Amino acid sequence: MSNSSSISHFLLLALANTRQLQLLHFCLLLGISLAALLGNGLIISAIACGHHLHTPMFFFLLNLALSDLGSICTTVPKAMHNSFWDTRNISYTGCAAQLFFFLFFITAEFYLLTVMCYDRYVSICKPLHYETLLGSRTCAHMAAAAWASAFLNALMLMANTFSLPLCHGNALGQFFCELPQILKLSCSHSKLRPSSISSPSLDLALSVLYSVVPPALNPLIYSLRNQELKAAVRTLKRILFVSLLESLGFHIYSD
C-alpha cells in the first residue's frame, strides 16, 4: 500500500504491447495532432489577419481554436513520447500539470461553446439588438469570464484530486492523467459512472473521443465550412506562398 506522499511518478496505459503497434499509434497520433495544429492554426491566423472577420462569431471561433490547440498539446505529445520510446512513466508533478491544463482547456471549450450558442441565438432571434447585446466589450468580457471560470474550475479540481491519499498504487488505466483514473487510486470509494458499464476499452475509447478527436474535427465543423473564413484562409495561404517565393529570391509582379 502506498500513499500520495510516497508516489514520485505514475504509470500511464500502454496503448500497445508490440513495437510495431506502438509505432503505428505514434504515427496515428502524429497525424491527428498535425491536422489539429494545421486546422486551428489556419483559423487563428486567418481571423487575426482578416480585419473583416473581427466580429463576435469569429472572435469566439478564435478562442475555440485556442482551447483546441491547448487541449491536444496537453495530452497527445506525452502519449506520442511514450509510444515512441516504449515507456509509461510520467512524473507526479507532470501528471498534476497535465490534469490541470487538460481540465482548463476542456472546460474553457464547454463555456465557449455555450457563449457561441448565445451568439447564434441573438443573431437569429434578436437581429436588431445584435450590435447592442454583443458589442466588442461584451464579447471580450464573455470570453474572459469563460477562461477565468475554466481556470478556477481546473485549479479546484486538480487541488482536490491531489489532496486525496492514494492507496492503490500508481498505475493509471489511461494514456494521460485523467481525473477518474486518479480517483480510482484514492482511498475513497467515490465513482463518476456506475462500475457495471465501465471497462478499460470503453474508458479508452471515450477518452479518445472527447480529448483527441474534437480538436482535429472542430475546425471542419465550426469554422472551415464557413464561406467567409474559407476565403480568408485562401487569401492567407496565397500571401504565405508569395512571401515564401520572395524569400527564395523570386519576384512576383501583379497588376
C-alpha positions in Angstrom: 0.0 0.0 0.0 1.3 3.5 -0.8 0.1 7.0 -0.3 0.4 10.2 -2.3 3.5 11.3 -0.4 5.5 8.3 -1.5 4.5 8.4 -5.2 7.1 10.1 -7.4 5.6 9.1 -10.7 2.6 7.4 -12.3 2.4 4.7 -15.0 0.2 5.5 -17.9 -1.6 3.0 -20.0 0.4 1.3 -22.7 -1.5 1.6 -26.0 0.1 -1.5 -27.5 2.3 -4.4 -26.4 4.3 -4.8 -29.6 6.8 -2.4 -31.1 5.1 -2.3 -34.4 1.8 -1.3 -32.9 3.5 1.3 -30.7 5.0 2.9 -33.8 1.6 2.7 -35.5 -0.1 4.5 -32.6 2.7 7.1 -32.7 2.1 7.8 -36.4 -1.7 8.0 -35.9 -1.3 10.4 -33.0 1.2 12.4 -35.0 -1.2 12.7 -38.0 -4.1 13.7 -35.7 -2.1 16.3 -33.9 -0.7 17.8 -37.1 -4.2 18.0 -38.5 -5.4 19.8 -35.4 -2.4 22.1 -35.4 -2.8 23.0 -39.1 -6.6 23.5 -39.0 -6.7 25.5 -35.8 -3.5 27.4 -36.7 -5.1 28.5 -40.0 -8.2 29.6 -38.3 -6.3 31.7 -35.7 -4.1 33.3 -38.3 -6.9 34.0 -40.8 -9.1 35.6 -38.1 -6.3 37.6 -36.6 -5.1 38.9 -40.0 -8.5 39.4 -41.6 -10.0 42.7 -40.4 -13.4 41.9 -41.9 -13.6 38.8 -39.7 -13.3 40.8 -36.5 -16.9 40.1 -35.5 -18.3 38.3 -32.4 -18.8 35.0 -34.1 -15.3 34.8 -35.4 -13.9 36.2 -32.2 -15.4 33.2 -30.3 -14.2 30.8 -33.0 -10.7 32.1 -32.5 -11.0 31.4 -28.8 -12.4 27.9 -29.5 -9.4 27.2 -31.7 -7.0 28.3 -29.0 -8.7 25.9 -26.5 -8.5 23.1 -29.0 -4.8 23.7 -29.5 -4.1 23.8 -25.8 -6.2 20.6 -25.2 -4.4 18.5 -27.8 -1.0 19.8 -26.9 -1.6 18.8 -23.3 -2.3 15.1 -23.8 -1.0 13.9 -27.2 2.7 14.8 -27.1 3.3 12.7 -23.9 1.3 9.8 -25.4 3.5 10.1 -28.6 6.7 10.2 -26.5 5.6 7.1 -24.5 4.7 5.2 -27.7 7.9 6.1 -29.5 10.3 5.4 -26.6 8.3 2.4 -25.2 7.8 3.9 -21.7 4.9 4.6 -19.4 6.3 7.0 -16.8 5.0 10.4 -16.0 6.2 12.4 -13.0 3.9 13.2 -10.1 4.3 17.0 -10.9 3.9 16.3 -14.6 0.7 14.4 -14.0 -0.7 17.2 -11.9 0.2 19.8 -14.5 -1.3 17.7 -17.3 -4.6 17.2 -15.4 -4.8 20.9 -14.6 -4.2 22.1 -18.2 -6.5 19.5 -19.7 -9.3 20.4 -17.4 -8.6 24.1 -18.0 -8.8 23.8 -21.8 -11.6 21.3 -22.0 -13.8 23.3 -19.6 -13.0 26.5 -21.4 -14.2 24.8 -24.6 -17.5 23.9 -23.0 -18.0 27.5 -21.8 -17.0 28.9 -25.2 -19.5 26.7 -27.0 -22.2 27.9 -24.6 -21.3 31.5 -25.4 -21.3 30.7 -29.1 -24.8 29.3 -28.8 -25.9 32.5 -27.2 -24.3 34.5 -30.0 -26.2 32.4 -32.6 -29.4 32.8 -30.6 -29.1 36.6 -30.5 -28.2 36.7 -34.2 -31.2 34.7 -35.3 -33.9 35.7 -32.8 -32.9 39.3 -32.0 -31.0 40.6 -35.0 -32.0 44.2 -34.5 -30.4 44.1 -31.0 -27.3 42.2 -32.0 -24.9 45.1 -32.0 -26.2 46.3 -28.7 -26.2 42.9 -26.9 -22.9 41.7 -28.4 -20.6 44.7 -28.6 -16.8 44.3 -28.7 -16.5 45.0 -24.9 -19.3 42.5 -24.1 -17.7 39.8 -26.2 -14.3 40.4 -24.5 -15.9 40.1 -21.1 -17.8 36.9 -22.0 -14.6 35.3 -23.3 -12.6 36.4 -20.3 -15.3 35.0 -18.0 -15.2 31.7 -19.8 -11.4 31.4 -19.5 -11.4 32.6 -15.9 -14.1 30.2 -14.8 -12.3 27.4 -16.5 -9.1 28.3 -14.7 -10.8 28.3 -11.3 -12.6 25.1 -12.0 -9.5 23.3 -13.2 -7.5 24.6 -10.2 -10.0 23.5 -7.7 -10.5 20.0 -9.2 -6.7 19.5 -9.5 -6.1 20.6 -6.0 -8.9 18.5 -4.5 -7.8 15.4 -6.5 -4.2 15.5 -5.5 -5.1 16.2 -1.9 -6.6 12.8 -1.6 -4.5 10.0 -0.2 -3.6 7.4 -2.9 -3.7 3.8 -1.6 -4.0 1.7 -4.8 -0.6 2.0 -6.4 0.4 4.4 -9.2 -0.8 2.7 -12.4 -3.4 4.7 -14.4 -5.6 2.9 -16.8 -5.5 5.7 -19.4 -3.0 7.2 -21.8 -3.0 10.6 -20.0 -3.7 11.7 -16.4 -7.4 11.6 -16.5 -9.4 12.6 -13.4 -11.5 9.4 -13.0 -8.4 7.2 -13.2 -6.6 9.2 -10.5 -9.7 8.9 -8.3 -9.6 5.2 -8.7 -6.2 5.2 -6.9 -7.5 7.1 -3.9 -8.5 5.6 -0.6 -12.1 6.8 -1.0 -14.7 4.8 -3.0 -16.3 7.6 -5.0 -17.5 6.8 -8.5 -18.0 9.4 -12.0 -20.1 6.4 -13.7 -21.6 3.0 -12.4 -19.0 0.2 -12.4 -21.3 -2.1 -14.4 -20.8 -0.1 -17.6 -17.2 0.8 -17.0 -14.4 -1.2 -18.8 -10.8 -0.4 -19.8 -11.6 -0.5 -23.5 -14.7 1.7 -23.1 -12.8 4.2 -21.0 -10.0 4.4 -23.6 -12.5 4.8 -26.5 -14.4 7.6 -24.7 -11.3 9.4 -23.7 -10.0 9.4 -27.3 -13.4 10.6 -28.5 -13.5 13.6 -26.1 -9.8 14.5 -25.9 -8.2 13.8 -29.2 -10.9 13.8 -31.9 -12.6 17.2 -31.2 -9.5 19.4 -31.6 -8.9 17.8 -35.1 -12.6 18.0 -36.2 -13.7 21.3 -34.7 -12.0 23.3 -37.5 -14.1 21.5 -40.1 -17.3 21.5 -38.1 -17.4 25.1 -36.8 -15.0 27.1 -39.0 -13.7 25.9 -42.3 -17.2 25.3 -43.7 -17.9 29.0 -43.3 -17.5 30.7 -46.7 -16.0 33.9 -45.3 -13.4 32.0 -43.3 -12.6 29.8 -46.2 -12.0 32.8 -48.4 -9.8 34.3 -45.7 -7.8 31.1 -45.4 -7.2 31.0 -49.1 -6.0 34.6 -49.1 -3.7 33.8 -46.2 -2.3 30.8 -48.0 -1.7 32.9 -51.1 0.1 35.6 -49.1 2.3 33.0 -47.3 3.1 31.3 -50.7 4.1 34.7 -52.2 6.2 35.5 -49.2 7.9 32.2 -49.4 8.7 32.7 -53.1 10.1 36.2 -52.4 12.2 34.9 -49.6 13.7 32.4 -52.0 14.6 35.1 -54.5 11.6 35.0 -56.8 9.8 38.3 -57.5 6.1 38.2 -58.0 4.6 41.0 -60.1 0.9 41.8 -60.1 -1.2 44.4 -61.9 
